[in-house]
Amino acid sequence: MATLIAPKYFSPVEDAENIKNSCLGWGTDEKAIISILGHRNATQRKLIRLAYEEIYNEDLIHQLNSELSGDFESAISQWTLDPADRDAVLANNALKASTPDYRVIVEIACVQSAEDLLAVKRAYRFRFKHSLEEDVASSTTGDIRKLLVAIVSAYRYEGDEIDENTAIFEANILHDAVKGKAFNHEEIIRVFSTRSKPQLIATLNRYRDIHATSITKGLMGDSADEYLAALRTVIRCIRDPKKYYAKVLRNAMNAVGIDQDALSRVIVTRAEKDLKEIMELYLKRNNISLEEAVNKDIGGDYKAFILALLGSDEPMDLKD
């Protein structure tokens, strides 16, 4: 379930005008911006952006970028983008970073539906004038290039049907490759980049049933091996994305200095989808709620915005 609390009724024109007013004068009224954008869903935010551009002949995100700063500016700018465009920006930032974060590419490719991934690739091509596949290939080499290009190029079948014979057959193929430490075997990449998610989950379950161990345990090699790390992330994102995101949040909050990029990414991308369940898993694993952790370790307008997306307060509808 989503954590975002958005009003049923709203006026995009009034919201656009109120955001503009909050940016006038000597200081920016960050609380007013949070009270609006922190409580609007993707459709509502898009209408606000359109109204803002029509009224003021300027892009709302450019205005926010010029008025805000730091982690707050980054998070609210990501939030205000259309979801597909946001993922395109996240992917590009991950690839262009001094130390590329391949987890972001795997999340987009393996958690999203086939249609959502296609929308991200279209948005990426429109914004950056390259294909996502092209930039992934040019930013990587060797085995990790083969894996990442394969998963971002995929268009997985979305049905629930499972072929048990195929699951058993491919579980044994994967086991033979892992047992022989042929981690870069083309069959491993083929299976994880082409099969539907239900079929892959069935294969992973048969792997565990037949061989009395999980495949991820067999893939625990050199911690510095980017390919193995990416492959384990693929498996975790497909098997249980909510559990995966709860772990990303845990690592982000436990990092020295807080990994605010990872924290923002998970909350901004999941607040309208399944963040409530992710937060429940976080609480179960850490014995502290995510709201408490954010309150304890983060401050300022960034904290207020993150808490708004976590559903910690409730705005009033403009009318009954």
C-alpha positions in Angstrom: 0.0 0.0 0.0 1.0 3.6 -0.6 1.9 5.9 2.3 1.2 9.1 0.3 -1.8 11.0 1.7 -3.3 13.1 -1.1 -6.6 15.0 -1.1 -9.4 13.8 -3.4 -10.2 17.4 -4.4 -7.6 20.0 -5.3 -7.0 23.0 -7.6 -3.9 22.8 -9.7 -4.2 26.5 -10.4 -4.4 27.4 -6.7 -1.5 25.0 -5.9 0.6 26.6 -8.7 -0.2 30.1 -7.4 0.6 29.1 -3.8 3.9 27.6 -4.7 4.8 30.7 -6.7 3.8 32.9 -3.7 6.0 30.8 -1.4 9.0 31.6 -3.6 8.5 35.4 -3.6 10.0 37.8 -1.2 13.2 37.5 0.8 12.9 33.9 1.8 11.3 30.7 0.5 8.4 29.2 2.4 9.6 25.6 2.3 6.8 24.5 4.7 4.2 25.7 2.2 5.9 23.9 -0.7 6.0 20.6 1.4 2.3 21.0 2.4 1.4 21.1 -1.3 3.7 18.8 -3.2 4.2 16.4 -0.3 0.5 15.6 -0.5 -0.2 15.3 -4.2 -0.1 12.2 -6.3 1.6 11.8 -9.7 -1.4 12.9 -11.7 -2.0 15.9 -9.5 1.6 16.9 -9.6 1.6 16.8 -13.4 -1.5 19.0 -13.5 0.3 21.5 -11.1 3.3 21.6 -13.4 1.1 22.2 -16.4 -0.8 25.0 -14.6 2.4 26.6 -13.3 4.0 26.7 -16.8 0.8 28.1 -18.3 0.5 30.8 -15.7 4.1 31.8 -15.3 5.7 30.6 -18.5 8.4 28.7 -16.6 9.0 25.2 -15.5 8.1 24.4 -11.9 11.1 22.1 -11.4 13.5 24.8 -12.6 11.8 27.2 -10.1 12.2 24.7 -7.3 15.9 24.1 -8.2 16.6 27.8 -8.0 14.8 28.3 -4.7 15.8 25.2 -2.7 19.1 23.4 -2.1 20.8 20.2 -0.8 19.0 16.9 -0.3 15.7 18.6 0.1 15.9 20.2 -3.4 17.1 16.9 -4.9 14.3 14.9 -3.3 11.5 17.3 -4.1 12.7 17.7 -7.7 12.7 13.9 -8.2 9.2 13.7 -6.6 7.8 16.4 -8.9 8.9 14.7 -12.1 6.6 12.2 -13.8 7.5 8.7 -12.6 9.0 7.5 -15.9 11.0 10.7 -16.3 12.2 10.4 -12.7 13.5 6.9 -13.2 15.2 8.1 -16.4 17.0 10.8 -14.4 17.9 8.4 -11.6 19.3 5.9 -14.2 21.4 8.6 -15.9 22.7 10.0 -12.6 23.6 6.4 -11.5 25.5 5.8 -14.7 27.3 9.2 -14.8 28.4 9.1 -11.1 32.1 8.9 -10.3 31.3 5.5 -8.9 28.3 4.2 -10.9 25.5 2.7 -8.8 24.3 -0.3 -10.8 21.7 -1.1 -8.1 19.6 1.7 -9.6 19.7 0.2 -13.0 18.7 -3.2 -11.6 15.9 -1.8 -9.6 14.4 0.0 -12.6 14.8 -3.0 -14.9 13.7 -5.8 -12.5 11.1 -4.2 -10.2 9.1 -2.3 -12.8 6.5 -3.9 -15.0 7.4 -4.4 -18.7 5.3 -1.5 -19.7 6.7 0.8 -17.0 10.3 -0.1 -18.1 9.4 0.7 -21.7 8.0 4.1 -20.5 11.3 4.8 -18.7 13.3 3.9 -21.8 11.2 6.3 -23.9 11.6 9.0 -21.3 15.3 8.4 -21.2 15.6 8.6 -25.0 13.6 11.8 -25.1 15.5 13.6 -22.3 19.1 12.5 -23.0 19.0 11.8 -26.8 20.5 8.4 -26.2 18.9 5.0 -25.4 19.2 3.7 -21.9 20.8 0.5 -23.4 23.4 2.6 -25.2 24.4 4.5 -22.1 24.5 1.3 -20.0 26.7 -0.3 -22.5 29.1 2.7 -22.8 29.3 3.0 -19.0 30.2 -0.7 -18.3 32.5 -3.4 -19.5 32.8 -7.2 -19.4 30.2 -9.4 -17.6 28.3 -6.6 -15.9 27.7 -5.0 -19.3 26.2 -8.2 -20.6 23.9 -8.6 -17.6 22.8 -5.0 -17.4 22.2 -4.5 -21.1 20.2 -7.8 -21.1 17.9 -6.8 -18.3 17.2 -3.2 -19.5 16.5 -4.6 -23.0 14.0 -7.1 -21.7 10.3 -7.0 -22.2 9.1 -9.7 -19.8 5.9 -11.6 -20.1 3.5 -10.3 -17.4 1.2 -13.3 -17.0 1.0 -15.5 -13.9 1.4 -18.9 -15.8 4.3 -21.1 -14.6 5.8 -24.1 -16.3 7.0 -26.4 -13.6 9.1 -28.6 -15.9 10.9 -25.5 -17.2 11.4 -24.3 -13.6 13.1 -27.6 -12.6 15.2 -27.8 -15.8 16.5 -24.2 -15.5 17.0 -24.6 -11.7 19.4 -27.4 -12.5 21.1 -25.4 -15.3 21.7 -22.5 -12.8 23.0 -24.9 -10.2 25.5 -26.5 -12.5 26.8 -23.1 -13.5 27.0 -21.9 -9.9 28.6 -25.1 -8.7 31.2 -24.8 -11.4 31.7 -21.1 -10.5 30.7 -20.2 -14.1 28.9 -17.2 -12.7 29.1 -15.4 -16.1 27.6 -18.3 -18.0 25.4 -17.1 -20.8 22.5 -19.3 -19.5 22.5 -17.4 -16.2 22.1 -14.1 -18.0 19.5 -15.6 -20.4 17.3 -17.0 -17.6 17.3 -13.8 -15.5 16.9 -11.4 -18.3 14.1 -13.2 -20.3 11.8 -15.2 -18.0 8.7 -13.7 -16.4 8.9 -12.9 -12.7 6.5 -15.7 -11.6 8.5 -18.2 -13.7 11.8 -17.0 -12.2 10.4 -17.2 -8.6 9.3 -20.8 -9.4 12.8 -21.6 -10.7 14.4 -20.1 -7.6 12.1 -22.1 -5.4 12.9 -25.3 -7.3 16.6 -24.5 -6.9 16.2 -24.3 -3.2 14.0 -27.4 -3.0 16.2 -29.6 -5.1 19.6 -28.4 -3.9 18.8 -27.5 -0.3 20.3 -24.0 -0.6 19.5 -20.7 -2.1 21.2 -19.5 -5.3 22.3 -16.3 -3.7 24.5 -18.3 -1.2 26.3 -19.8 -4.1 26.9 -16.4 -5.6 28.6 -15.0 -2.5 32.0 -14.4 -4.1 34.4 -11.5 -3.9 32.6 -8.5 -2.3 34.3 -6.2 -4.8 33.0 -8.2 -7.8 30.5 -5.8 -9.4 29.0 -8.5 -11.6 28.1 -10.8 -8.7 26.8 -8.0 -6.7 24.5 -6.9 -9.6 23.4 -10.5 -10.1 22.4 -10.9 -6.5 20.5 -7.6 -6.7 18.6 -8.9 -9.8 17.6 -12.0 -7.8 16.5 -10.0 -4.7 14.5 -7.5 -6.8 12.7 -10.3 -8.6 12.1 -12.6 -5.6 11.0 -10.0 -3.0 11.3 -6.3 -4.0 9.7 -5.1 -0.8 12.3 -7.0 1.4 15.0 -5.7 -0.9 13.9 -2.1 -0.5 13.7 -2.5 3.3 17.3 -3.6 3.3 18.3 -0.6 1.1 16.6 1.7 3.7 18.4 -0.1 6.5 21.8 0.2 4.9 21.0 3.9 4.1 20.1 4.7 7.7 23.0 2.8 9.2 25.6 4.2 6.8 28.1 6.7 8.2 26.6 10.0 7.5 23.3 8.6 6.2 23.1 7.6 2.5 20.5 10.2 1.6 20.6 9.4 -2.1 19.4 5.9 -1.4 16.9 7.0 1.3 15.3 9.5 -1.1 15.3 7.1 -4.0 13.4 4.4 -2.2 10.9 6.7 -0.5 10.2 8.9 -3.6 9.8 5.9 -5.9 7.7 3.7 -3.6 5.5 6.2 -1.7 2.7 5.8 -4.2 3.1 2.0 -4.5 4.1 -0.2 -1.6 6.1 1.8 0.9 3.7 0.9 3.8 4.7 -2.8 3.5 8.3 -1.8 3.1 8.1 0.2 6.3 6.6 -2.7 8.1 9.5 -5.0 7.1 11.9 -2.2 8.1 10.3 -2.1 11.6 10.4 -5.9 12.0 14.1 -6.1 11.0 15.3 -3.0 12.9 13.1 -2.7 16.0 12.5 0.9 15.2 10.1 2.5 12.8 11.4 4.3 9.7 9.6 7.5 10.9 11.5 7.3 14.2 14.8 6.7 12.5 14.2 9.7 10.2 13.2 11.9 13.1 16.3 10.9 15.0 18.9 11.1 12.3 17.7 13.7 9.7 16.8 17.3 10.1 15.4 20.4 8.5 13.1 20.7 5.5 14.5 17.4 4.1 13.2 15.6 7.1 9.8 17.3 6.9 9.4 16.4 3.3 10.4 12.7 3.8 8.0 12.4 6.8 5.2 13.9 4.6 5.8 11.1 2.0 5.9 8.5 4.8 2.3 9.7 5.7 3.2 11.1 9.1 0.7 13.9 8.8 -2.6 14.4 7.0 -3.6 17.4 5.0 -7.2 18.6 4.8 -9.2 18.3 1.6 -10.1 21.6 0.0 -13.8 20.6 0.1 -15.9 17.8 1.4 
